[in-house]
Amino acid sequence: MAYVALSEAEKTYILHGVEDDFRCDGRSRRDYRPMDLETGLVSNASGSARLRLANTDILVGVKTEIDVPNPLTPEFGKLEFFVDCSANATPEFEGRGGSDLAQELILSLQNAYESPLAFDYRTLCLIPGQQCWKLYIDILILECGGNLHDAVSLAAKAALFNTKLPRVTATMLDAGITDLIISDNPYDCTRISIETVPLLVTVCKVGDYCLVDPSAEEEVCSTVSVVVSVSMRDGQAFLSGTHLTGGGAMHRDTMRNCLELGLAIGEHLDRLLTKMLNLEQERVGPKRPQTIGFLK
């Protein structure tokens, strides 16, 4: 996270606001900041999305290639994350200043997606044991205004929703060799199901209270946070992973309250994100152009 210098008076002001359930920007402890979402911005990527969560700005691009499955999981595809912390986000990211934060975000996403309740890697398999899709999810942090885990997971899920996989057909050649034919028609493609793709919800403990979507100033006032990975399946929210950030400790009752809050907020966020993505798709398409005559 970006370091924000606060005086003791400012920290006390933030703490009292959290206690009164009236934060500095007027939100309650369960409210998120305004969010803007755009998809399909990067033309040379299979899918992309840009998310602005107040002062936090995230750009995600998804690239695809055909690879060989892991021998231990011959029916699974592959997914690889990469996070780049732009030096424009904060001066602390200059050089290798953001490498630790980038690695933390990558591990959080990998742990969330590896859960059996989360992303289904079988949907990326083309020929078991021979060919599969490999997705590269490249995440660029353009601006850091707090709550990076949530913003990154929301943008990654939106980019996966926007990802188009070319339709692949297999033909059997001599000696049992399988040949893949990839369609070059940009409208002849398949989509990735994001129903079970997890979202990360950061529940931050400030004083004796827990809140969601902490700003950069509130993160400074917190000693420990719980990052809850929430996945939806058959309309129900499941806990697919969790880990602590910060150097503090947490009582088990507080931990239980944080997990319950994270599950409830994650379910609400998933429904809102799905609604936003459907509205975005209806607004911009893509729709197959109408062909006439011998072009049909």
C-alpha positions in Angstrom: 0.0 0.0 0.0 1.1 3.6 -0.5 2.4 5.3 2.6 0.3 8.3 3.9 1.7 10.5 6.6 -1.0 11.2 9.3 -0.7 13.2 12.5 -2.0 11.7 15.8 -4.9 14.2 15.6 -5.9 12.9 12.1 -5.7 9.3 13.2 -7.9 10.1 16.2 -10.4 11.8 13.9 -10.6 8.8 11.7 -10.9 6.4 14.6 -13.8 8.4 16.1 -15.6 8.5 12.8 -15.4 4.7 12.5 -16.7 4.3 16.0 -19.7 6.5 15.2 -20.3 4.6 11.9 -19.7 7.8 10.0 -16.4 7.8 8.1 -14.6 10.8 6.8 -16.2 10.6 3.4 -19.7 10.1 4.7 -19.8 6.3 4.3 -20.8 3.7 6.9 -18.6 0.8 7.8 -20.2 -1.4 5.2 -20.2 1.0 2.2 -17.9 1.1 -0.8 -16.7 4.2 -2.6 -18.0 5.1 -6.1 -16.8 2.6 -8.7 -16.4 3.1 -12.5 -15.9 0.1 -14.8 -15.0 -0.1 -18.5 -14.3 -3.2 -20.6 -12.6 -3.9 -24.0 -10.2 -1.0 -23.8 -7.0 -2.8 -24.9 -7.3 -3.7 -28.6 -4.4 -6.1 -28.7 -5.6 -8.2 -25.8 -8.2 -11.0 -25.7 -10.0 -9.2 -22.9 -9.5 -6.1 -20.8 -11.1 -4.0 -18.1 -10.3 -0.8 -16.3 -11.7 -0.2 -12.8 -11.7 3.1 -10.8 -12.5 2.8 -7.2 -12.3 6.4 -6.0 -8.6 7.1 -6.2 -7.6 3.5 -7.0 -7.2 2.9 -10.7 -6.5 -0.6 -12.1 -6.1 -1.8 -15.7 -6.2 -5.5 -16.5 -5.4 -7.2 -19.8 -5.9 -10.9 -20.6 -3.8 -12.7 -23.3 -4.3 -16.3 -24.4 -2.2 -19.0 -25.9 -2.3 -22.7 -26.4 -0.1 -24.7 -24.1 0.5 -28.3 -22.9 -1.4 -29.2 -19.6 0.5 -30.0 -16.5 1.0 -33.8 -16.3 -0.4 -33.8 -12.8 -3.6 -32.1 -13.9 -4.1 -33.3 -17.6 -7.7 -32.0 -17.7 -6.9 -28.5 -16.4 -6.0 -25.3 -18.2 -3.5 -22.8 -16.9 -3.8 -19.3 -15.4 -0.9 -17.0 -14.7 -1.0 -13.6 -12.9 1.4 -10.7 -13.3 1.1 -7.4 -11.3 3.0 -4.2 -12.3 3.0 -1.3 -9.8 3.4 1.8 -12.0 5.7 4.5 -10.6 3.0 7.0 -11.4 0.8 5.5 -8.8 3.0 6.6 -6.0 6.7 7.6 -5.7 7.3 4.5 -3.5 6.9 2.2 -6.5 9.9 3.6 -8.3 12.6 1.1 -9.1 11.6 -2.1 -7.3 9.6 -0.4 -4.6 6.4 -2.1 -5.6 7.7 -5.6 -6.0 6.7 -6.8 -2.5 3.2 -5.5 -2.9 2.9 -7.0 -6.4 4.0 -10.4 -5.1 1.5 -10.2 -2.3 -1.3 -9.4 -4.8 -0.2 -12.3 -7.1 -0.2 -14.8 -4.2 -3.6 -13.6 -3.0 -5.1 -14.1 -6.5 -3.4 -17.5 -7.0 -4.7 -18.8 -3.7 -8.2 -17.6 -4.4 -8.4 -19.1 -7.9 -6.8 -22.4 -6.9 -9.7 -23.3 -4.5 -12.0 -26.1 -5.9 -15.0 -23.8 -5.1 -13.6 -21.0 -7.3 -12.4 -21.0 -11.0 -13.0 -24.2 -13.0 -9.8 -24.9 -14.9 -11.5 -27.7 -16.8 -13.2 -25.1 -19.0 -9.8 -24.2 -20.4 -8.9 -27.7 -21.5 -9.0 -28.5 -25.2 -7.6 -32.0 -25.4 -6.9 -33.7 -22.1 -3.2 -34.3 -21.6 -2.3 -32.6 -24.9 -3.6 -29.1 -25.4 -5.2 -26.4 -23.2 -5.6 -22.7 -23.0 -3.2 -20.7 -20.9 -4.4 -17.3 -19.8 -2.0 -14.5 -18.9 -3.7 -11.9 -16.6 -1.6 -8.8 -16.6 -2.6 -6.2 -13.9 -1.3 -2.6 -14.0 -1.8 -0.4 -10.9 -2.2 3.1 -12.3 -3.1 4.8 -9.1 -3.1 3.6 -5.5 -5.8 5.0 -3.3 -6.3 2.1 -0.9 -8.1 -1.3 -1.0 -6.0 -2.8 -3.8 -7.0 -6.4 -3.2 -10.7 -5.7 -3.8 -10.1 -3.5 -6.8 -7.6 -6.0 -8.5 -10.0 -8.9 -8.1 -13.0 -6.9 -9.4 -11.0 -5.8 -12.5 -9.6 -9.3 -13.1 -13.1 -10.8 -13.0 -14.4 -8.1 -15.4 -11.5 -8.7 -17.8 -12.2 -12.5 -17.8 -15.8 -11.7 -18.6 -14.6 -9.6 -21.6 -12.2 -12.3 -22.8 -13.0 -14.0 -26.1 -11.4 -17.4 -26.9 -11.3 -18.3 -30.6 -13.3 -21.4 -31.4 -11.1 -24.5 -31.8 -11.9 -27.6 -33.7 -9.8 -30.8 -33.6 -9.1 -33.1 -36.6 -7.5 -36.5 -36.4 -4.5 -37.0 -38.7 -2.4 -40.1 -39.5 -0.7 -42.0 -36.6 -3.3 -40.7 -34.1 -2.0 -37.1 -34.2 -4.5 -34.4 -33.4 -4.5 -31.2 -35.3 -6.1 -28.0 -33.9 -7.8 -25.6 -36.2 -8.3 -22.1 -34.7 -11.0 -19.9 -36.2 -9.8 -16.5 -37.5 -13.3 -15.1 -37.4 -13.4 -12.5 -34.6 -17.1 -13.2 -34.0 -16.6 -17.0 -33.9 -15.5 -17.2 -30.3 -16.5 -18.5 -26.9 -16.7 -16.8 -23.5 -15.4 -17.8 -20.1 -17.9 -18.5 -17.4 -17.2 -16.2 -14.5 -20.0 -17.4 -12.2 -17.6 -19.0 -9.7 -14.7 -16.6 -10.3 -13.8 -15.3 -6.8 -13.7 -11.8 -5.4 -11.5 -10.5 -2.7 -13.0 -8.5 0.1 -10.7 -6.7 2.5 -12.2 -6.4 6.0 -10.1 -3.8 7.9 -10.0 -3.6 11.7 -9.8 0.0 12.9 -10.0 0.3 16.7 -12.6 -2.1 17.9 -14.7 -2.1 14.7 -14.4 -3.8 11.2 -15.0 -2.0 7.9 -14.8 -2.7 4.2 -13.2 -0.7 1.4 -10.6 1.1 3.5 -9.1 4.3 2.1 -5.4 4.8 2.2 -5.8 6.9 5.3 -7.8 4.2 7.1 -5.3 1.6 6.2 -2.6 3.6 8.0 -4.9 3.5 11.1 -5.3 -0.2 11.0 -2.9 -2.8 12.4 -4.5 -5.9 10.8 -6.9 -6.8 8.0 -8.5 -10.0 6.7 -8.7 -10.6 3.0 -11.7 -12.9 2.4 -12.0 -14.7 -0.9 -15.7 -15.2 -1.8 -16.9 -17.4 -4.6 -20.5 -17.8 -5.8 -22.0 -21.2 -6.7 -25.7 -21.9 -7.4 -26.6 -18.5 -6.0 -24.8 -19.0 -2.6 -21.6 -17.5 -1.4 -18.7 -19.7 -0.3 -15.5 -18.9 1.5 -12.7 -20.0 -0.9 -9.8 -18.6 1.0 -8.6 -16.1 3.6 -5.4 -14.6 4.9 -4.3 -11.8 7.2 -2.3 -8.7 6.3 -0.6 -6.3 8.6 1.5 -7.1 11.7 -1.3 -7.2 14.3 -3.4 -10.0 15.8 -7.1 -10.6 15.9 -9.4 -12.3 18.4 -11.3 -15.3 17.2 -14.7 -13.6 17.7 -13.5 -10.6 15.7 -12.2 -13.0 13.0 -15.6 -14.7 12.8 -17.4 -11.3 12.5 -14.9 -10.3 9.7 -15.6 -13.5 7.8 -19.3 -13.1 8.1 -19.1 -9.5 6.9 -16.8 -10.5 4.1 -19.1 -13.2 2.8 -22.1 -10.9 2.9 -20.3 -8.0 1.2 -18.7 -10.4 -1.4 -22.1 -11.8 -2.4 -23.5 -8.2 -2.8 -20.5 -7.1 -4.8 -20.7 -10.1 -7.1 -24.3 -9.3 -7.9 -23.6 -5.7 -8.6 -20.5 -6.5 -10.8 -22.5 -9.0 -12.8 -25.2 -6.4 -13.3 -22.7 -3.8 -14.4 -21.0 -6.2 -16.8 -24.3 -7.2 -18.4 -25.2 -3.5 -18.9 -21.8 -2.7 -20.3 -22.1 -5.6 -22.8 -25.6 -4.4 -23.9 -24.2 -0.9 -24.4 -21.1 -1.6 -26.5 -21.8 -5.1 -27.9 -20.1 -6.7 -29.6 -22.8 -7.8 -32.1 -22.2 -9.7 -35.3 -22.6 -7.5 -38.3 -25.5 -8.3 -40.5 -24.4 -9.9 -43.8 -26.4 -10.0 -47.0 -26.4 -11.8 -50.3 -23.5 -14.2 -51.1 -21.7 -13.1 -47.9 -24.1 -15.0 -45.7 
